[in-house]
Amino acid sequence: MASKIIVVGAVEGAFPAILEKISKLHAKNSFSLAIFLGDFFADPENQPDEDDANVSALIRGKIAVPLPTYFTVGKHPLPGPIIEKLEASDDELCPNLYFLGKRSITKTSEGIRIVNLGGSLDPAITAGLSKERYLPFHTEDDTKALRGANSADILLTAHWPSDIRKGSKIVLPDGVETPSGERCVTDLCATLRPRYHFSTSSNAFYEREPFFHSATEKEPDAKSVTRFISLASSSNALKQKSLYAFSIDPTSSAPITLPPGTTASPFTATQKRQRLHNQDQSYSRFSTTQNGDHYRPHKRFRQNDGRSRASPLGPQDCFFCLSSPSVKTHLIASIANDTYLTTAKGPLSHPFTFPSLHSPTHLLIIPLEHSPTLSSITDPSDRARTYKEMQRYRRALHSFLISRSGNKLGAVTWEVSRAHIRHTHWQFLPVSCDLVKKGLVEAAFKVEAENEKYPVSFRAKDVADGTGEKGDFFRVWIWMPGEGDVVDGRSNIAEHAEGDAIEETRGKQKSLVLPLNEEFRFDLQFGRRVMAKLLGLEDRMNWRDCAQTDEEETKDAAAFKEAFKKFDWALEE
């Protein structure tokens, strides 16, 4: 069912009059929701006394908000009283008025998926997610994090995408120059393919011709079409349009026939460039549940903690997704184009378990795409790139172990590939070469499966990205270096960054696969439990029993990141 939405340009503190106007329009049109772009409030540094009074009245609910309304971060900081109220009220400023945050994925009760990026690019921050929700700055990685949404009905950005006017015949008003665009916003729009992309400019309204994106393998005949619309501020001197109403049905399919006047995407070059390299994260490193979307509508479902969520969980609530609000940036060790490397929360090993490494070195290799298994990544090229990068990280970690341990440490990497888990990942842990040589690692996994009375057995098999398997499986790679394997630091990066090599060819490696099915209950902690027994760390089987303070986590992550830097091929891209 189509929903009517009204979008408003930056009001910059004039919200009492604009909300009154919206109220009259809503009475005639019955909008489902309203979205305010850009700055909802005036710049705090130049805010008149009258605005202070209006802010106070809004917080106290004295200014009526007639329908579910969303606002974001524009190009100015939010006023202090607004921040205090948002911190205390789960982003609900007053009845019907909700803060989208600076970087968010939201799904309304109508099923409309809104991806939002507020603020301006901060060139001073060269890596990492911005940690301050209310300041008007984002980073490249904030933008890249949002690609975990995979799609959007509506994309909101404070800045235009670069090249948006390429191929367009629509002109701007006389004397108005094209607002400066951000390349990272271009990348975001090209990745998400939103139906509508809204932005702002101070004194001009601009509605570009619709443009279509290239077809996908999933829908080869359908054309994803984006409409880019930029609204002027409500007080613009040229009296340009600052309100825009439209209808959208989130359940409708992409059109087979293009709308009249549609052009090719202005981002064609962007889409052909090397894919975004990205970001980050994970919190509950061993949690495994279903997936879904962040839910912040006016018809709110509340959990016991009072927060608004829908079930099941999706990228916004998945602790392995970059768009998760629970991102723990201090655990991230490396970020590549389609994957990232992070230290484990509640690591099995101690910093002193492997003395030559000076950190626990219990690591996770995680795809950026929100997918329960590698084989369920629908785009074959995305899947191939992701698997290749995960293997590149694994090979680089092997090089790291060769260098730091003098060929005394091998490694075990395990994976649960199951359709019902939240977000696929590999866990990596060093192990003594002696244990590998004696066959004790392989035996440990096989014996544990027998002890659990699983009705299936491990078999030696290479399943690559898993697309050839008919069902779920648990996989473990057991690796040890060859006696003559030597690496020399940074020059070795090229081995992992270039060429078509995927699998490890050095030393000795064995891949074991345990088929999983509905006939028996498989413990998702199986791999950790086996390694805990093997390493004499039975008291650390449960990651929750290995909790560290933020300071301890930061110290361990920093130690590993510094040591691994010589082998981190992602730094070169």
Sequence and secondary structure as in RCSB ss.txt:
>XXXX:A:sequence
MASKIIVVGAVEGAFPAILEKISKLHAKNSFSLAIFLGDFFADPENQPDEDDANVSALIRGKIAVPLPTYFTVGK
HPLPGPIIEKLEASDDELCPNLYFLGKRSITKTSEGIRIVNLGGSLDPAITAGLSKERYLPFHTEDDTKALRGAN
SADILLTAHWPSDIRKGSKIVLPDGVETPSGERCVTDLCATLRPRYHFSTSSNAFYEREPFFHSATEKEPDAKSV
TRFISLASSSNALKQKSLYAFSIDPTSSAPITLPPGTTASPFTATQKRQRLHNQDQSYSRFSTTQNGDHYRPHKR
FRQNDGRSRASPLGPQDCFFCLSSPSVKTHLIASIANDTYLTTAKGPLSHPFTFPSLHSPTHLLIIPLEHSPTLS
SITDPSDRARTYKEMQRYRRALHSFLISRSGNKLGAVTWEVSRAHIRHTHWQFLPVSCDLVKKGLVEAAFKVEAE
NEKYPVSFRAKDVADGTGEKGDFFRVWIWMPGEGDVVDGRSNIAEHAEGDAIEETRGKQKSLVLPLNEEFRFDLQ
FGRRVMAKLLGLEDRMNWRDCAQTDEEETKDAAAFKEAFKKFDWALEE
>XXXX:A:secstr
  EEEEEE   TT HHHHHHHHHHHHHHH  SEEEE S SS  GGG  HHHHHHHHHHHTT S   S EEE   S
S   HHHHHHHHHTTTEEETTEEE  SEEEEE TT  EEEEE SEE TT  SS    SSSSEE HHHHHHGGGG 
  SEEEESSEETTTTTT      TT     EEHHHHHHHHHH  SEEEEEESS  EE   EE    SSSTT   E
EEEEEEE TT TT    EEEEEE TTS   SS  TT EE TTHHHHHS         SSTT     B  B  SS 
 B TTS B  SSB TTT TTSTT TT  GGGEEEE SSEEEEE SS SS TTTSTTTSS   EEEEESS  SSGG
G  SHHHHHHHHHHHHHHHHHHHHHHHHHHTS EEEEEEEEE TTSSS  EEEEEEEHHHHHTTHHHHHHHHHHH
HTT SS  EE   TTSTT SSEEEEEEEEE  TT    GGGGHHHHHSSS  S  SSEEEEEEEEE TTS   TT
HHHHHHHHHTT GGGSSGGGG   HHHHHHHHHHHHHHHGGG GGGG 
